[in-house]
Amino acid sequence: MQLAALKPGGVVIAQEYRVNKRIRAREVRLIDADGAQLGIVPLREALKIAEERGLDLVEVASNAKPPVCRIMDYGKFKYQQSKKHTHRKTIEVKEVKVRPQIDKDKNDLELKIKHIVRFLEAGNKAKVTMFFRGREIVRPELGMKVFHRIIERLDDQYNIENRPRLEGKSITMIVAPK
């Protein structure tokens, strides 16, 4: 049987568990349904114990010497594993670029703020970046003024994770949903 597992990076890997008659080892380290170790027992005896309890024998660590098998309800285990991996939602950081002169046209700034709000409502974070070209860098206060207007609009509904800060020739800020 194969079971899909999700790694932290969002990569799906197939994880294989041998169940009951598919286990190949002669003897196994047996773990009870409640987690108690029953010791190293022959495979036939482990299968017999699992069958008496109405559960499955599942090989959980095939690389160990001897392999580790657990007595459990395999169907329930598969269901719990699939539920565990379906609830992960990756949060992306969407970038919105603005210019220092955007402050002159109110509609342009409003449009950028609408984009930021759309990203935040979708559950993503928004990174607002402003690059200075040429001699614009001598007036970083103009850029900060734009960022303060954005913060005024977003601060009460969203979290400002990183306040605007000047780094080289750019100012960046990160906004996250509450």
One Martini backbone bead per residue (centre of mass of N, CA, C, O) as a GRO file, in nm:
protein
  178
    1MET     BB    1   0.098   0.035   0.019
    2GLN     BB    2   0.021   0.374  -0.046
    3LEU     BB    3   0.127   0.698   0.090
    4ALA     BB    4   0.081   1.024   0.097
    5ALA     BB    5   0.328   1.276   0.152
    6LEU     BB    6   0.415   1.593   0.306
    7LYS     BB    7   0.643   1.814   0.270
    8PRO     BB    8   0.733   2.130   0.369
    9GLY     BB    9   0.765   2.223   0.049
   10GLY     BB   10   0.514   2.053  -0.097
   11VAL     BB   11   0.614   1.763  -0.139
   12VAL     BB   12   0.525   1.464  -0.282
   13ILE     BB   13   0.534   1.149  -0.120
   14ALA     BB   14   0.587   0.807  -0.110
   15GLN     BB   15   0.458   0.586   0.137
   16GLU     BB   16   0.547   0.264   0.250
   17TYR     BB   17   0.330  -0.003   0.363
   18ARG     BB   18   0.328  -0.296   0.521
   19VAL     BB   19   0.069  -0.554   0.526
   20ASN     BB   20   0.067  -0.832   0.681
   21LYS     BB   21   0.148  -1.055   0.426
   22ARG     BB   22   0.373  -0.838   0.310
   23ILE     BB   23   0.560  -0.918   0.516
   24ARG     BB   24   0.911  -1.049   0.508
   25ALA     BB   25   0.992  -1.105   0.780
   26ARG     BB   26   1.055  -1.329   1.038
   27GLU     BB   27   1.105  -1.096   1.247
   28VAL     BB   28   0.960  -0.867   1.498
   29ARG     BB   29   0.897  -0.558   1.631
   30LEU     BB   30   0.643  -0.523   1.869
   31ILE     BB   31   0.354  -0.304   1.870
   32ASP     BB   32   0.103  -0.194   2.024
   33ALA     BB   33  -0.183  -0.001   2.004
   34ASP     BB   34  -0.082   0.164   2.284
   35GLY     BB   35   0.264   0.142   2.260
   36ALA     BB   36   0.353  -0.128   2.356
   37GLN     BB   37   0.613  -0.344   2.400
   38LEU     BB   38   0.648  -0.701   2.294
   39GLY     BB   39   0.887  -0.745   2.117
   40ILE     BB   40   1.046  -1.019   1.974
   41VAL     BB   41   0.876  -1.177   1.702
   42PRO     BB   42   0.730  -1.377   1.510
   43LEU     BB   43   0.535  -1.323   1.241
   44ARG     BB   44   0.305  -1.526   1.297
   45GLU     BB   45   0.245  -1.425   1.583
   46ALA     BB   46   0.180  -1.131   1.509
   47LEU     BB   47  -0.058  -1.199   1.320
   48LYS     BB   48  -0.226  -1.346   1.536
   49ILE     BB   49  -0.260  -1.108   1.732
   50ALA     BB   50  -0.395  -0.915   1.532
   51GLU     BB   51  -0.636  -1.101   1.458
   52GLU     BB   52  -0.755  -1.128   1.749
   53ARG     BB   53  -0.804  -0.798   1.757
   54GLY     BB   54  -0.895  -0.690   1.464
   55LEU     BB   55  -0.620  -0.611   1.327
   56ASP     BB   56  -0.329  -0.475   1.197
   57LEU     BB   57  -0.011  -0.532   1.045
   58VAL     BB   58   0.242  -0.274   1.052
   59GLU     BB   59   0.517  -0.153   0.878
   60VAL     BB   60   0.707   0.131   1.003
   61ALA     BB   61   1.021  -0.001   1.009
   62SER     BB   62   1.217  -0.146   0.762
   63ASN     BB   63   1.530  -0.067   0.846
   64ALA     BB   64   1.523  -0.221   1.083
   65LYS     BB   65   1.674  -0.442   1.339
   66PRO     BB   66   1.418  -0.543   1.333
   67PRO     BB   67   1.135  -0.479   1.215
   68VAL     BB   68   0.874  -0.249   1.271
   69CYS     BB   69   0.561  -0.333   1.425
   70ARG     BB   70   0.208  -0.248   1.419
   71ILE     BB   71  -0.090  -0.245   1.592
   72MET     BB   72  -0.366  -0.161   1.368
   73ASP     BB   73  -0.585   0.050   1.199
   74TYR     BB   74  -0.526   0.111   0.876
   75GLY     BB   75  -0.765   0.281   0.775
   76LYS     BB   76  -0.746   0.496   0.997
   77PHE     BB   77  -0.453   0.579   0.944
   78LYS     BB   78  -0.492   0.677   0.651
   79TYR     BB   79  -0.700   0.893   0.715
   80GLN     BB   80  -0.526   1.064   0.910
   81GLN     BB   81  -0.297   1.122   0.709
   82SER     BB   82  -0.470   1.269   0.493
   83LYS     BB   83  -0.575   1.496   0.682
   84LYS     BB   84  -0.298   1.613   0.769
   85HIS     BB   85  -0.217   1.697   0.452
   86THR     BB   86  -0.472   1.891   0.359
   87HIS     BB   87  -0.434   2.164   0.558
   88ARG     BB   88  -0.217   2.285   0.386
   89LYS     BB   89  -0.121   2.629   0.339
   90THR     BB   90   0.037   2.829   0.133
   91ILE     BB   91   0.226   3.118   0.183
   92GLU     BB   92   0.248   3.391  -0.009
   93VAL     BB   93   0.461   3.644  -0.158
   94LYS     BB   94   0.348   3.937  -0.276
   95GLU     BB   95   0.438   4.185  -0.515
   96VAL     BB   96   0.456   4.548  -0.483
   97LYS     BB   97   0.521   4.819  -0.694
   98VAL     BB   98   0.661   5.141  -0.629
   99ARG     BB   99   0.678   5.495  -0.656
  100PRO     BB  100   0.749   5.813  -0.552
  101GLN     BB  101   0.538   5.949  -0.778
  102ILE     BB  102   0.255   5.823  -0.689
  103ASP     BB  103   0.155   6.063  -0.505
  104LYS     BB  104   0.042   6.249  -0.739
  105ASP     BB  105  -0.152   5.995  -0.799
  106LYS     BB  106  -0.421   5.868  -0.639
  107ASN     BB  107  -0.519   5.630  -0.827
  108ASP     BB  108  -0.262   5.461  -0.830
  109LEU     BB  109  -0.251   5.404  -0.526
  110GLU     BB  110  -0.530   5.272  -0.505
  111LEU     BB  111  -0.466   5.034  -0.691
  112LYS     BB  112  -0.236   4.915  -0.521
  113ILE     BB  113  -0.409   4.872  -0.265
  114LYS     BB  114  -0.606   4.672  -0.400
  115HIS     BB  115  -0.393   4.457  -0.454
  116ILE     BB  116  -0.311   4.409  -0.164
  117VAL     BB  117  -0.593   4.327  -0.060
  118ARG     BB  118  -0.630   4.085  -0.248
  119PHE     BB  119  -0.392   3.922  -0.136
  120LEU     BB  120  -0.483   3.918   0.164
  121GLU     BB  121  -0.769   3.781   0.113
  122ALA     BB  122  -0.618   3.515  -0.007
  123GLY     BB  123  -0.377   3.469   0.231
  124ASN     BB  124  -0.150   3.654   0.165
  125LYS     BB  125   0.134   3.824   0.130
  126ALA     BB  126   0.272   4.164   0.121
  127LYS     BB  127   0.520   4.326  -0.083
  128VAL     BB  128   0.650   4.647  -0.055
  129THR     BB  129   0.819   4.820  -0.325
  130MET     BB  130   1.084   5.076  -0.352
  131PHE     BB  131   1.252   5.237  -0.613
  132PHE     BB  132   1.545   5.419  -0.673
  133ARG     BB  133   1.637   5.665  -0.917
  134GLY     BB  134   1.909   5.813  -0.900
  135ARG     BB  135   1.824   6.119  -0.732
  136GLU     BB  136   1.588   6.008  -0.545
  137ILE     BB  137   1.761   5.920  -0.287
  138VAL     BB  138   1.777   6.217  -0.153
  139ARG     BB  139   1.437   6.161  -0.104
  140PRO     BB  140   1.310   5.936   0.114
  141GLU     BB  141   1.060   6.091   0.236
  142LEU     BB  142   0.873   6.046  -0.011
  143GLY     BB  143   0.852   5.740   0.026
  144MET     BB  144   0.748   5.738   0.320
  145LYS     BB  145   0.484   5.885   0.255
  146VAL     BB  146   0.362   5.655   0.091
  147PHE     BB  147   0.372   5.441   0.316
  148HIS     BB  148   0.190   5.596   0.518
  149ARG     BB  149  -0.062   5.585   0.337
  150ILE     BB  150  -0.082   5.277   0.331
  151ILE     BB  151  -0.100   5.231   0.637
  152GLU     BB  152  -0.359   5.392   0.689
  153ARG     BB  153  -0.538   5.186   0.515
  154LEU     BB  154  -0.424   4.891   0.663
  155ASP     BB  155  -0.377   4.881   0.980
  156ASP     BB  156  -0.670   4.794   1.094
  157GLN     BB  157  -0.691   4.508   0.909
  158TYR     BB  158  -0.372   4.469   0.913
  159ASN     BB  159  -0.050   4.343   0.932
  160ILE     BB  160   0.260   4.489   1.009
  161GLU     BB  161   0.548   4.322   0.998
  162ASN     BB  162   0.722   4.531   0.819
  163ARG     BB  163   0.843   4.813   0.834
  164PRO     BB  164   0.957   5.067   0.675
  165ARG     BB  165   1.280   5.033   0.502
  166LEU     BB  166   1.598   5.134   0.425
  167GLU     BB  167   1.772   4.956   0.145
  168GLY     BB  168   1.958   5.136  -0.012
  169LYS     BB  169   1.748   5.175  -0.311
  170SER     BB  170   1.520   5.073  -0.096
  171ILE     BB  171   1.181   5.007   0.008
  172THR     BB  172   1.036   4.793   0.261
  173MET     BB  173   0.726   4.594   0.309
  174ILE     BB  174   0.516   4.387   0.528
  175VAL     BB  175   0.195   4.233   0.475
  176ALA     BB  176  -0.061   4.079   0.679
  177PRO     BB  177  -0.294   3.889   0.778
  178LYS     BB  178  -0.500   3.849   1.072
   0.00000   0.00000   0.00000
